[in-house]
């Protein structure tokens, strides 16, 4: 008579909830839709959803959302390895694309609403706030990641796809530094994200070292 599986086995065997992908897509879109609507109401209707300076506040709101989504993307691998829920992997692309979308909105808010496409103002801002370069670099790095996120591109690039998408680690580092330099005073949130990123990168390094040790210990 076979022994009934324990709670760990049952936990690892849990399947993806029905409709999870649809719920995830909708849930991730709602904050952006609210931000766009609230900003329009603040600018055109005189409301104060984002306080007395809605342009700056929505910039920061979208920037923080971007960083959260980048970190959520990096969380997929350790969560999958810890839980055995391999179905999480297919939602990593959704999180990554939304991270790119929020970063794009962040820069649209900056370029169109803040500096209003004024080249002189942009130049002045870049000289005064060098951390903007880091944000621009992160956006540029994310463009090829978004473009190559289709199934067709994954098949076409093969192993090179994985190598290309390691750029997300650089994006995460740039995002944390950009956030810390932008905040200046209260560094609680940037430091927290730096710790989270260190743990996530440390996990990957430990897994890589473990695989390397296993490979070298195998007999020739």
N, C-alpha and C positions, 0 to 999 in steps of 0.2 A: 504494500500500500504506500503510495507516494505521499511525502510530507507536503502539507499546504504551504504555499509560498509565504514568507514573512512580510512585514510591512515595508521593508526596504525594497524587496522585489516587486511588490505591488505598486509602490511609489514610482519606481523606475519604469514600470510597464505602462504607466498612464499614457493614454493617447491624447492627441490634440483635441481640445474641445471643439465641437461643431460650430462653425461660423467664427472661429477665433480670428482668422485672417481678415475677414470683413470688419469685425469689431475693432481690430487694431488699426486698420486704415482710417476708419471713421474717427476713432478716439484721437489719433495723431493729427488729423486735419482740423478738429474743432478749435484748438487754441489759436491756430493761424487765422481761421475764419473770424474768431472773436476779436483778435488783435486788429485785423483789417477793418472790421465793422466799428470797433470802439475808437480807433484812431480817426476814421472818417467822421464819426459823430463828434469827437472832441474838436477837430479842426473846423468842420462845417457847421456843427450845431451848438458849439459852446459847452458841451458836456465836459466832465472831468474824470472819465474812466482811467486815464493815465496821468491824472494830476494836472498841475499848472504848466508842465512842459511835456506834452504828449509825444512829440517827435523823439526826444531823447529817451523817454521812458519806453516807448515801443521798440526803439533800437535795442535797449538793454534787455527787454523782455524776449525779443527774438534771438538775441545773442545767447542768453542763458538757455533758451529752449534748444538751440543748436548744440550747445555743449552737452546738455543732458542726453540728447539723441545720439551723439557721437559715443558717449560713454555707454549708453544702452547697447549700441552696436558691438562695442568691445566686450560687453558682458555676456554675449550670446555663447561664445566658445566655452568659457569656464562653467557657465550654467549648464550647458549641454553635457559637459564632461562630468560634472558633479551629480546631475540628476538622471542622466541617461535619456533625457528627452531630446532625441536627435531631430525631432520635428521642429525644434526651435530654429535650426539652422536656416530653414527656408524663409524665415521672417527677418533675417539679418539684412537682406536686400531692401525690404520695406523700410526698416529703421534708417538705413544708410541714405536712401533716396529722400526720406523726409528730412534728415539732417541737412542734406544739400539744399532742399527747398527752403528750410528755415534760414539757412545761412544766406541764401539768395535774397530772401525777403529782408533780412537784417541789412544787407548792403543796399538794397533798393531804398529802404527807409533812410539810410545814411546819405546816399548819393542824390536821391530825388527830393527828399523832404528836409534833410538837414543842411547840406551844402548846396542843394538845388542846382546841381550840375555846373556850379560856378568854379571854373578852373583855378582862378586866383584864390578862392576860398579853400579849395581842395589842397592846393600847394601849401598854403599857410597852415592848414590842419595837419598835413603830413610832416611839416617841419616841427610843429608844436607837439604832435602826438605820434612818435615813431612806432608805437604799437599797432597803428593802423596798417603798416606794412605787413605785420605778421598775419593780421586778419585777411588781407588781400592775398597773401601767399597761400593761406589755408583754402580760400575760395578757389584759386587757380588749381591747386592740387586736387580738389574735390571734383572738378569738372570732368577729367578723364575717368574718374571712378564712377560718376553717375552715367556717363556715356556708355561705359562697358559693363553696366549692370544687367543687361539683357541676357537671356539664356543663349541666344545666338552668339553674342560676344564671348560669353564664358566658354562655349565650345570652340570658338575660333582661336582664342588666345591660349587655351589649354593651361599648362603650368605657368605660363607667363601672366595669366590672370591673377593668380595668387600673389605673385611677386609685385605686380602693379598695385594691388589693393593693400599691400603693406604700408602704402603711403598714408593710410588712415591713422597709423601710429604718429606720424609726423604732424598730421592735422590736429590730433588730440593734444599733443604737446604744445603746438602753436596756439591752440585755443585757450589752454590753461594760462599760458604766459600772457596772451592778449588780454584775457579777463583780469588777471592780477594787475597788469600795468594800467588798465582802464579804471579799475576800482580805486586804487591808490590808498584810500584810508582804511576801510574795514576789509581786511583780507581774509576773513573767515571762510567765505564761500570759495574763493580761488584756492586757498590752502586745502580745504576739504576735497575739492576736485583733484588737486595735485596728489593727495594721498590715495584717492580712489584710482587714479591713473597709474600711480606707482605699484599698487597692488595688482592691477590688471596686467601691466607689463611684466611684473615680477612672476606672476602665474605662468605667463607664456614662456618666460626664460627658464623657469623651473621645469616645465614640460619639455622644452627643447633639450635641456641638459639630460633629462631622464631618457628621452628617446636616443640621444647620442650615446649615453652610457650603455644602454641596452644593445645598440647596434655594434659597439666596439667590443662588448663582452661575448658576442656570438662567435662560435668557432668558425674558422675559415673553411 
